[in-house]
């Protein structure tokens, strides 16, 4: 009887749209290959509104080096392509052009202007699938730390804008749980003296930068393998979709009420991407979307469209 009920539910369109998924999520962690070169791969994100009136909101654009974990913080009052490009230019002026930039699908990063800037400087722009924050976990962890530190600054009746440089230095002087070294130490081979030290040590410690970085690579690899094993152990095996399959897409919880359908669609899988991601096409137009496997569910076979106009119009990535 249970098999019959399961089969019935799996082929009921109303059930597939309105009910949440049960059991283990089909997912697998795909760590980004670690390159032991500072500022080779850079993660970028923008905080939510930190302060300011409705007509002048204030944010921080965060860049973090994937290897050293070095952080650059840029204050801005607008989330747009222009300010995102200016922040990237500021990092380039210090460390040169990165090989790869990893960002979410925010409009400032997926904009034509930002893409063109990256292309003109031979930067590979990698936009993570919508709703897959774990793909940009580097910057997500820094965001949590940053907001806590800025809140502490505000509580002490100081301006967080004025203290942003000190906060940046404090983060870059803190020993990373992963690398076992501070970002500044891995970047320049020097243990910095934060401004907050009451009795700074004037004796410079000699550091073998190559040895420190080699040890950091080993620590990063060990931690990455541990995180993958722990993550995968709690997830179900992925039953992959194929090109031309039809799927339903999980709705964003923040954009719906309790009684809204949990999924929407159908969408057609038009390309299989790396990292268990798919390029989807709406059946009502030519808009395309990038989503991870764990946000999709298969369309009941009885609901698969018999015919579909496979025109050759150009696909355009859209922020869902």
C-alpha positions as CSV (number, residue, x, y, z in Angstrom):
1,X,0.0,0.0,0.0
2,X,2.8,2.4,0.9
3,X,4.4,1.9,-2.6
4,X,1.0,2.6,-4.2
5,X,0.5,5.8,-2.2
6,X,4.1,7.0,-3.0
7,X,3.5,6.3,-6.7
8,X,0.2,8.2,-6.6
9,X,1.7,11.2,-4.9
10,X,4.7,11.3,-7.2
11,X,2.4,11.5,-10.2
12,X,-0.1,14.0,-8.7
13,X,0.7,17.5,-10.0
14,X,-1.2,19.2,-7.1
15,X,0.9,17.3,-4.6
16,X,4.2,18.0,-6.4
17,X,3.5,21.7,-6.4
18,X,2.1,22.1,-2.9
19,X,4.0,19.7,-0.7
20,X,7.5,20.2,0.6
21,X,10.2,17.6,0.1
22,X,10.6,14.9,2.8
23,X,13.6,12.7,3.7
24,X,17.2,13.4,2.8
25,X,17.9,16.1,0.3
26,X,19.7,15.0,-2.9
27,X,22.9,17.0,-2.8
28,X,26.7,16.6,-2.9
29,X,29.3,19.1,-1.9
30,X,31.7,20.1,-4.7
31,X,34.7,22.0,-3.1
32,X,36.3,24.6,-5.4
33,X,39.8,23.5,-6.4
34,X,42.2,25.3,-4.1
35,X,45.0,27.2,-5.8
36,X,47.9,28.1,-3.5
37,X,48.4,31.5,-5.1
38,X,47.2,34.6,-3.3
39,X,44.5,36.6,-5.1
40,X,44.1,33.9,-7.8
41,X,40.4,33.3,-6.8
42,X,38.4,35.9,-5.1
43,X,34.9,35.6,-3.6
44,X,32.7,38.7,-3.5
45,X,29.4,39.6,-1.9
46,X,27.5,42.7,-0.5
47,X,26.0,43.0,2.9
48,X,22.4,43.8,3.5
49,X,21.5,47.3,4.6
50,X,23.6,48.2,7.6
51,X,22.4,51.7,8.4
52,X,21.1,54.9,6.8
53,X,17.7,56.3,6.0
54,X,15.5,54.9,3.3
55,X,16.9,57.3,0.8
56,X,20.5,56.6,1.7
57,X,21.2,53.1,2.6
58,X,24.7,51.9,3.5
59,X,26.4,48.7,2.7
60,X,29.8,47.0,2.6
61,X,31.2,45.2,-0.5
62,X,33.3,42.3,0.7
63,X,36.2,40.7,-1.3
64,X,38.0,37.6,0.2
65,X,40.9,35.8,-1.2
66,X,40.2,32.0,-1.4
67,X,43.7,31.0,-0.4
68,X,44.9,33.4,2.3
69,X,41.4,34.4,3.4
70,X,42.5,38.1,3.2
71,X,39.5,40.4,3.3
72,X,39.0,43.8,1.7
73,X,36.0,45.9,2.8
74,X,34.6,48.8,0.7
75,X,31.8,51.1,2.0
76,X,29.1,52.0,-0.5
77,X,25.7,53.7,-0.5
78,X,24.4,51.9,-3.6
79,X,24.2,48.3,-4.8
80,X,24.8,48.7,-8.5
81,X,27.3,47.6,-11.2
82,X,29.3,50.9,-11.0
83,X,30.1,50.5,-7.3
84,X,30.8,46.8,-7.6
85,X,33.3,47.5,-10.4
86,X,34.9,50.3,-8.4
87,X,35.4,47.9,-5.4
88,X,36.9,45.3,-7.7
89,X,39.2,48.0,-9.2
90,X,40.4,48.9,-5.7
91,X,41.4,45.2,-5.1
92,X,43.1,45.1,-8.5
93,X,45.1,48.2,-7.7
94,X,46.5,46.5,-4.6
95,X,47.0,42.9,-5.7
96,X,46.6,42.8,-9.5
97,X,43.9,41.1,-11.6
98,X,42.5,37.9,-10.1
99,X,42.1,34.9,-12.4
100,X,38.6,34.1,-11.1
101,X,35.8,36.0,-9.3
102,X,33.0,34.1,-7.6
103,X,29.8,35.9,-6.9
104,X,26.1,35.3,-6.5
105,X,23.5,36.2,-9.1
106,X,22.8,39.7,-7.7
107,X,22.0,42.2,-10.5
108,X,25.2,44.2,-9.9
109,X,27.4,41.1,-10.5
110,X,25.3,39.6,-13.4
111,X,25.0,43.0,-15.1
112,X,26.4,43.6,-18.6
113,X,28.8,46.2,-17.2
114,X,30.3,44.0,-14.6
115,X,30.6,41.1,-17.1
116,X,32.3,43.3,-19.6
117,X,34.8,44.7,-17.0
118,X,35.7,41.1,-16.1
119,X,36.0,40.1,-19.8
120,X,38.2,43.1,-20.6
121,X,40.6,42.2,-17.8
122,X,40.6,38.4,-18.5
123,X,38.8,37.6,-15.3
124,X,36.6,34.5,-15.3
125,X,33.4,35.4,-13.6
126,X,31.7,32.5,-12.0
127,X,28.1,33.2,-10.8
128,X,26.8,30.6,-8.4
129,X,23.3,29.0,-8.8
130,X,20.5,31.0,-7.1
131,X,19.7,29.7,-3.6
132,X,23.1,27.8,-3.3
133,X,24.9,30.0,-0.7
134,X,27.2,27.1,0.2
135,X,28.9,27.6,-3.2
136,X,30.1,30.9,-1.9
137,X,30.7,29.8,1.7
138,X,34.0,31.6,2.0
139,X,32.4,35.0,2.0
140,X,29.2,33.9,3.8
141,X,31.4,33.0,6.9
142,X,33.1,36.4,6.7
143,X,29.7,38.1,6.5
144,X,28.6,36.6,9.8
145,X,31.9,37.7,11.5
146,X,31.7,41.2,10.0
147,X,28.2,41.9,11.0
148,X,28.9,40.9,14.6
149,X,32.0,43.1,14.8
150,X,30.2,46.1,13.2
151,X,27.3,45.6,15.7
152,X,29.8,45.7,18.6
153,X,31.3,48.9,17.2
154,X,27.8,50.6,17.0
155,X,27.0,49.4,20.5
156,X,30.2,51.2,21.8
157,X,28.8,54.4,20.3
158,X,31.4,54.6,17.5
159,X,30.6,55.0,13.8
160,X,31.0,51.6,12.0
161,X,32.0,53.6,8.9
162,X,35.0,55.1,10.7
163,X,36.0,51.8,12.2
164,X,35.8,49.8,9.0
165,X,39.5,49.9,8.4
166,X,40.2,48.7,12.0
167,X,37.7,45.9,11.6
168,X,39.4,44.8,8.3
169,X,42.8,44.7,10.0
170,X,41.4,42.8,12.9
171,X,39.9,40.1,10.6
172,X,43.2,39.9,8.6
173,X,45.2,39.5,11.8
174,X,43.1,36.7,13.2
175,X,44.3,33.1,12.8
176,X,42.1,31.2,10.5
177,X,40.6,27.9,11.8
178,X,41.2,26.4,8.4
179,X,44.7,27.6,7.4
180,X,46.1,27.8,11.0
181,X,47.6,31.2,10.0
182,X,46.4,34.7,9.8
183,X,45.5,36.1,6.3
184,X,48.1,38.8,6.6
185,X,50.8,36.3,7.5
186,X,50.0,34.1,4.5
187,X,49.8,37.1,2.2
188,X,53.0,39.0,3.1
189,X,54.8,36.7,5.5
190,X,54.5,39.1,8.5
191,X,52.7,38.9,11.8
192,X,51.0,42.3,11.9
193,X,50.4,44.4,15.0
194,X,46.8,45.5,15.3
195,X,46.1,49.1,16.5
196,X,44.3,47.7,19.5
197,X,47.4,46.1,21.1
198,X,48.3,48.0,24.3
199,X,51.9,46.6,24.4
200,X,53.0,45.7,20.9
201,X,55.9,43.4,20.5
202,X,58.7,45.2,18.6
203,X,60.6,42.0,18.0
204,X,59.9,40.8,14.4
205,X,59.3,37.1,14.0
206,X,61.1,35.6,11.0
207,X,58.7,33.6,8.9
208,X,59.5,31.2,6.0
209,X,56.6,32.2,3.7
210,X,56.9,29.1,1.5
211,X,56.7,26.8,4.5
212,X,53.7,28.6,5.9
213,X,51.9,28.5,2.6
214,X,52.7,24.8,2.1
215,X,51.3,24.0,5.5
216,X,48.2,26.1,4.8
217,X,47.6,24.1,1.6
218,X,47.7,20.9,3.6
219,X,45.3,22.3,6.2
220,X,42.9,23.6,3.6
221,X,42.9,20.3,1.8
222,X,42.3,18.3,5.0
223,X,39.5,20.6,6.1
224,X,37.9,20.5,2.6
225,X,37.9,16.7,2.6
226,X,36.4,16.7,6.1
227,X,33.6,19.1,5.2
228,X,32.7,17.2,2.1
229,X,32.5,13.9,3.9
230,X,30.4,15.4,6.7
231,X,28.1,17.1,4.2
232,X,27.6,14.2,1.9
233,X,26.9,11.8,4.8
234,X,23.7,13.6,5.6
235,X,22.4,13.8,2.0
236,X,20.8,11.3,-0.4
237,X,22.4,10.1,-3.6
238,X,21.7,12.4,-6.5
239,X,19.4,11.0,-9.3
240,X,20.5,13.4,-12.0
241,X,18.3,15.0,-14.6
242,X,19.0,14.8,-18.3
243,X,18.7,17.4,-21.0
244,X,15.1,17.8,-22.2
245,X,13.7,16.6,-18.8
246,X,11.0,18.7,-17.2
247,X,11.3,19.8,-13.6
248,X,9.6,22.0,-11.0
249,X,11.5,24.7,-9.2
250,X,11.3,25.4,-5.4
251,X,9.9,28.8,-4.6
252,X,11.9,31.2,-2.5
253,X,10.4,31.1,1.1
254,X,11.0,34.8,1.6
255,X,8.8,35.7,-1.3
256,X,5.7,33.6,-0.4
257,X,3.1,33.1,2.3
258,X,2.5,29.9,4.3
259,X,-0.2,28.7,1.9
260,X,1.5,29.4,-1.4
261,X,2.7,26.5,-3.6
262,X,6.1,25.3,-2.6
263,X,7.2,24.7,-6.2
264,X,6.6,26.4,-9.6
265,X,7.0,25.4,-13.2
266,X,7.4,23.4,-15.2
267,X,10.8,24.2,-16.7
268,X,12.9,22.4,-19.3
269,X,16.5,21.3,-18.6
270,X,18.5,22.7,-21.6
271,X,22.0,22.2,-20.3
272,X,23.8,20.2,-17.6
273,X,26.4,22.4,-15.8
274,X,29.2,21.4,-13.4
275,X,28.6,21.0,-9.7
276,X,25.2,19.4,-10.1
277,X,23.7,22.6,-11.6
278,X,21.3,22.9,-14.5
279,X,20.4,25.6,-17.0
280,X,16.6,25.8,-17.1
281,X,14.3,27.4,-19.7
282,X,10.8,28.6,-19.0
283,X,8.1,27.1,-21.2
284,X,6.4,30.5,-21.5
285,X,9.3,32.4,-22.9
286,X,13.1,32.4,-23.5
287,X,14.2,33.3,-20.0
288,X,16.8,30.9,-18.5
289,X,17.8,30.2,-15.0
290,X,20.7,28.5,-13.2
291,X,19.7,26.3,-10.3
292,X,21.3,23.5,-8.2
293,X,19.9,20.0,-8.2
294,X,18.6,20.2,-4.6
295,X,16.1,23.0,-5.6
296,X,14.4,20.9,-8.3
297,X,11.9,18.1,-8.4
298,X,10.9,16.0,-11.4
299,X,7.7,16.8,-13.2
300,X,5.1,13.9,-13.1
301,X,5.3,11.9,-16.3
302,X,1.6,12.4,-17.0
303,X,2.2,16.2,-17.0
304,X,5.1,16.3,-19.5
305,X,4.2,18.5,-22.5
306,X,3.6,16.5,-25.6
307,X,5.0,19.2,-27.8
308,X,7.3,22.2,-27.2
309,X,8.4,24.9,-29.7
310,X,12.2,24.4,-29.7
311,X,13.0,27.7,-31.3
312,X,16.6,28.8,-31.6
313,X,16.3,32.2,-29.8
314,X,19.2,33.3,-27.8
315,X,19.1,32.3,-24.1
316,X,19.5,35.1,-21.5
317,X,20.5,34.4,-17.9
318,X,18.1,36.0,-15.5
319,X,18.2,36.5,-11.8
320,X,15.3,34.4,-10.5
